[in-house]
Amino acid sequence: MMFPRTVRSSLLAGALVTSALTLPGLSLAQLSGSVDWNGWRFSYEVSGNYDGLSLKGVEFQGLSFIKKVSFPVMLVFYDNDACGPFSDRLGGNLQPIPWAGNATIGRREFTLNGQQWYEIGIRDQVGTYDMYQVYYLSSDGILDAHIYSKGLVCVVDHVHYPHWRIDFDINDPGNDQIQLKTSTGYTTELYEFDANATEALDHGWRVRDSVTGNYVDVLPGFTDFTIPDETTAPITSYANNTVFGRLFKESEDTGWTYGARPVPYNNGESIGNDDIVFWYKGYLPHRADEGSTLWHSTGLRLVVSGNPSPPPPSGGTTQTFTNTTAISIPDHGSGSPYPSSINVAGMPGTISKVVVTLNGLSHTFPDDIDILLVDPNGQSVMLMSDAGGEFGVDNVTLTFDSAASASLPDSGQISSGTYLPTNYYDNESDWFSAPAPGEPYGSSLSVFNQTSPNGSWQLFLNDDAQADFGSIADGWALTITTN
């Protein structure tokens, strides 16, 4: 099957002008495939959307985290509007890749600084520009997306703005959040946004599943990559990179049709805990006096959290905070006080481990008890729900630790000990009255990792059935370890 490709469009007198080429002798089947390498699994394709080489269903060591990453457009603006502007789209005029055996889709393995890497890319001719769009994947969970460009249309200084679109599905399509790094941890973006990448400390952005705690860090691309046997200019400053957070909509993944305009789709919709798309806009200047033979490059880096709950590093800080005020549990409804709070202040770094202890829990029917922990950033974990059945407990001490080896029993006697957060379902949703957050709730204390510990931690307790009651006589304790 032959198919046409739009390769360059320019905005002239307000009209979108496009040119199209056909790839002779190449079928759709020849422009797609799959890779299984050193823990990485994904499919790839060059599609009729003209969004470059796309990777789909990306997994690393069993963790699925990207539905699709693509390269929708490279905008080009010239000084004093001497040419263009242009919106270049890749995939319309593929060229053989000399450093990959003249393949149309280049794939090779190599070692850099002692690290194994896998490379997959396409080379495209867009006007007089030669472009190489590529992904580099490391054996320890790093994915770098890069673009190389050389050529000259007008002998005028200009800037290329490459755009990557990343449809994150960490673990599943929902519950994802975009966070930016601050001096005290990570904060969550609640609504669609456009932002300079420097708004995050060290350009550190993160996409995180609020239920599992798994995350992917989004950082500037690695600077050591080059095209073999070619001269590549050093990567320039990342100070002008831009990021965009969007709610996923299938209708918005149809190829770039917006000319030289910025990333659209900002409708102010909520993205605080949803299926999200992260756009990354790079900055690639090209001076006219550099000529047409020097490769210029920029990119971004994705770092997968292979272990969302790593052991705390040496030199970490551990502190325990307590609230010894008793919490009464009525025969039906919210505990008192509601919530019970612990204020954490002055802890440096970000969280690497959280442990919670309930001191002196008694109840005549513990299956009624739902206990929810909420951190200062609004993240939540269900510590226990619908556990213990009808077997009453008297003055037990329960510690919740994601490194524990066992859950609370579903319908057996609960005794003092250390347990995993435990949430059994009885065909009904767990419900807490305001100001507690609504579902979904996290299942592991690792959801708090890599965030700031400082602020008010809240313990919400609800008894979801009538006729039985209890208390937590000596309150609760929060032990936090930070990096």
N, C-alpha and C positions, 0 to 999 in steps of 0.2 A: 504494500500500500504506500503510495507516494503522498506526501502532504506538504503544503506550503508553510513557510515560517515568516512572520513579520520580524525584522531585525532592527530597524531604526525608525523612530518617528520624531518629527520636530514640530514645534509650535510656530507656525508662520502665519502672521496676520490673523491670529486667533483661531486658525483652522488646524486640525490634526492631519498631518500628511504622513503617510506610511509607505514603506517599500517592502516587497515580499520576495523571497527566494524559495526555491524548491531543493530539497536534498536528493540528488539523484542516487538511485540504487539502494537507499536505506529504508527499511521498514520499521514500523513501530516496535516489532519484536526485537530488532537489532539495537534498539535504543532503550532497552529495559533489561532488568535482571535482578539478581539477589546476591548478597554477600553474607558469609558466615566466617568470621575471622577473630580469633583471640577473645572470645566473649561478646563480640559485636554481631548483631544480626539486623539486616534491613534489606529493603528492596530499593531500586533506583530506577529513574526513568527520565527521558527528555520528552516532554509531552507537547501537545498542540496548544497549550496555554502560553508557550514561549516564556516560561519562567525558569529557564536554565536547566541545570541538572538538579533534580529533586531527590531527596532521600525520604523514604516512607517506612512507617512501622519500626522506628529505630529502637533497639534494645541493647543494653549492656549488662552482661552477666545476669540475664533474666529480668532485669528491671526495664519495663517499657516506659519511655519518657517523651518521645516525639511521634506525633501522627504524621507530620510532614514538615520538612524544611526545604525552602525553595529560594530562588533568586529572581523575584519578579521584574526588577528594573534597575538600570544604572542611569540616573539623571546626570546631565552634563551641562554646566553653565560656563560661559566665556566672559572674560572681562569686557565691560562696556557693550555687552550683547553683540560682539563682533560676529558670532555664529550662533546657531541654535536658538534657544536651548533644545537639547535632545533628550529623548527617553529611550535608551538602548535596551533591547530585550534579547536574551540569549537563546540559542537553539535553532536559529534559522539558517546558518551557513557554517556548519561544523567542518573543522579542518583536522587532518591527521596530526597526531601528537608525537613529535620526534623522540621525546624522552620517555615515551611509553610504547615503543615499537610501532609508531605510526597508527595506533589504534584510534578509533573515533571516540570511544569512551576509554580514557586511560586509567589503568589500574596497576599499581606496583607497591612493593614493600621495601622499606629502607630503615636504616638505623641512624638516629640523630642524637648526639650527646648521650649515647648508651641506651636510648629508649627506642623500642620497636614502633614503627608507624605504618599505617596503611593509607594509601593515597588513591582517590578516585576523582576524576575531573573531565571536563570537556573544554575544547579549544574552539573559539568561534571568531569569524571575521565579520566585524560590524563596521561597514564603511571602510575607512582606511585603518581602523583599529584592530589590533590582534588582542584577544582576551582569553584568559585561562581561568575558568571558574572551577574550584577544587575544594574537596573536603579531606582533611587529614585526621585520622583516628589513631589514638595511641592504645597500647595494650593495657594501660591503667585507667581508662575511662575518660579521656579527653577527646573532644571533637572540635577541631578548628575549621571554620569556613572562611575561605580566602578568595579574593579576586586579584588577578594580575592583568595589567593593561599596558600596552605600548602602541604608539602611533601618533599621528598628528593630522587633524583636518584643517584647522586654521592655525597659523603661526601666531598664536595669542595665548597668554596665560589663561588657564581654565581649571575647573574643579569637577571631578567625578564624584557622584554620591551613590555608591552601591547600596542596595536595599536587600536585606534578608528577611524572609517571613518564616516564623517558627510557630507552628501549631503544636503547643505542648499538650500532651496527655500523660501526665506522670501517674503511673499505675492504671488510671482510667480517665475518661474524658472530663470528669467533673472534679470539684474540690481543689482546683489549682489557684494559686495566688502569686502575684508579682510583688516582690519586695525589693527595697533598696537598702544598702548598707549605710549605717550611720555610726557616729562615734560611740553609741551605746548599744548597738546591735542592729537588728533589721526591722523595718517598719513596712506594713502592707499597704499597697495602693488599692483604694476601695472603688475607684471609678476609672473609666477609660481616660487616658492621659497621653500627652506628648511632653517629653522632657529631654534636656541635655543629659548625656550620660554622666557628666561630672557632678550631677546632683547627688549621686551615690558616692560615698567615700571610696576612694581607690577604684572608681568606675565599677563598683561591685553591685550587680543586680542579681536577683535570685528568683527562680520560679519554683514553688514548693507545693506539694500536696498536703493539705491541711489535716488529712486523716492519718496518713501513714508517716508523715514527717520526711519522706524522701524529697530531695530537691536537686536542682541543677543550677549551678552558678553561671552567670553570663558575664564575661569579662572581655577586655580587648584581646585581639588575636596575638599569637606568638610571633615574635619578630625574626626568628632564625630561619624560617622556611625560604627557599629560593627555588627557581626553576633550574634544573641541571644544565650546566654549561652555558648559562645565560647570565647577563648582568642585570641585577635587580637593585633598584634604589632602596635605601633604608626606609622602613615604615615611618611616616610622619607622626606628629602629635595626635593623640586621640581626643584632644580638647573639644573638637567640633562634632563628635559623634552624637547621634540622637537616638532615643529609644521611644517606642510607642506601645501602649498597652491597649488591647482591644478584646471585646467579647467575640468568641468564635461564632461565625455564621457561614454556613456552607455556600451561600450565594456570593460571598465575598472572596472566594477562592477560584476565580474564573480568569485570571490573567490581568495584567496591568493595562487599563484603558483610560488612564488619567493624564496622559501627556506629561508635562513637566511640573505638574502640581504635587504638593506634598501628600503623604499618606492620608487617605480619607478614613471614613467610618467612625470618627469620634462623635458618638451620640450621647456621651456622658453616662453610659449605662454602667451598672454595677459589675465589677470584676473581682470583688473581694474574696469570692469563694466559688469559682465557676469554671467553665471551659474557656480558656483564654488563648489569645494569639499575641506573640511578642514580636514586634518589628524592630530591626536594628539597622540604622542608617549610618554608613561609614563616610569618611572624608578623605578624598584622594586627590590632592593638588598635582598639577602638571604644568611646569614652567615651559614656555615656548623654547627657551635657550637650551633645554635638555634634549631637544631633538625627538626623533621618532623611534629610536632603537632601544631605549632604556625601559625595562619593565618597572612599573610602579605597582605597589601592592598594599592591601590593607585587609582586615578581617576581624572576626570575633572568635571567642573561645567559649565552649560549653564544657563544664566540669561536672561529671555525674557523681552524686553521693553514693558510692558503693556500699557504705555502711552508715545508715542514718543515725545510729547510736554508738559512735566509737567510744572507746575508753578514754577518760580524761587524760590529757597529756601531762607529763611531769611538769611541776611548777604551777599547776592549776590551783585555784583558790576554792576551798569548800567552807561553807558556813551553814549553820542551822538556825532557822527563825521559828518562833513558836507563838501561838495564841492559846493560852491555857483556859480561856473562858469556856464553860460548858455549853454544848449545843443540845437543846431539847428537841425531841422528835415527837410530834403530835400523832394522834391515831389516824390522821389523814391531812396532808397538806405540807406546807413549807416548814423547815426547821426554824429555830430561833436561837441566836440571831440569823438573819437571812439577808445577805451572805455573812459568813464568818470570814474576816479578812486578816491577812498578814502583809505588812508593808516591808518591802525589801529596799534597802538604800545602800549606796556606796560600794557595791560589788563591781570590780573591774571586769572587762572582757565580756564574752558571750557564753551562754549556757552550753555545757557539754553533758550534764546529767542532772536530773531532778528526782528526788525521793520524797514521798509523802507518808506521814505516820498519823494514824488516828488513835488517840489515847483513851482507853476506857469505853469502848463501844458496847452498849447493851441494847437489846431489842427482843421483844417476844415473838416476832415473826420477821426475820431479816430479809426475806424475799421482797418485802414492801419497800426497802430502802434504795434510793437512787442518790448517788453522791457525785457531783461534778466539780472539777477543778478548772478555774479560768485564770490565765496569766494576765499581766498588765497590757499585753498587746491584743487581747481578745481571743487567743487560742484556747481551746478547751479539750479536756480529756475526761471521759467517764471513768471514775475510779472503781465504782462497783454499782451494779444494778441487777436486781432480781436474782441474787445469789443467796444460798443458804437455806432456801425453802422455809419450812415451818419450824426448823430447829433453832430455838431461841439462843441468844448469846448473852453472856454476862461478863462485863468488864474485860473484854478482849482488846489487845493492841494489834492493829493491822498496819503493816508497812507495805506500800506499793512501790515497786521498783521494776523497771522494764528489763532488768537483768535477772529477775527471779525465774525459778524453774517451773512454777506451777500457778494455776489460776485458783481463785476461790471455788469451792464446790457449788454446783448448781442446786442440788437438793440434799446436801449433807451437812453435817455439823461443821461450823466455822470455828477454828481455834486460832489463838494468837500465832502470828508468823509473818513471813514476807511473801507477797504474792504479786503476780502480774495484774495490771488493771483488768477488771473482769466485767463484762456486760453481756448478760444473757437476755434473749428476746422472748417475750411471752405474747407475741402477735399484736402488741400494742407499742406505740411510740413512747419513748421516755419524755415526759413533759415537765418543764420547770417554769414557774411564773417569772415575770420580769422582776429584776433586771437581768436574769440569766439569759445567755444567748440560746438560740434555737439550734436544732439539729442541722447538719450532722456533727457528731462529737468524735474527737480523736480516740484511738484505741491504744496508743502507746505514749508514754511520757517523753519519748524522743521528739514529739512534735514541737516541744519547747526549745530544742537544741538550736544553737546559732542565733538566738535572739537575746535581747537584753533582759537580765533578771530583775532590774530595778523597777519598782512601782508596786501597785496593790494587787496581791494574789487573792482570789476569792474562792471560797468553798461553799457551794450551793447544795443543800440537802432537802430531799423531798420524800415524803411517805405517800406511796401511791394507792393505798387501800385503807379501809376503816378497821377499827376494833383493836389495833395493836399499837404500841408506842415504845419509846426508848430514849436514849441520850448518848452523847459522847462526853463523858464526865469531865475529862481533863483536856479537852480541846484537841488541837492538832499541831503538827510540826512540819516544816518544809526545809529539806536539806538540798542545797544547790551547789553544784560544782561548775566553775567557769574556766575557760581557757585563759 
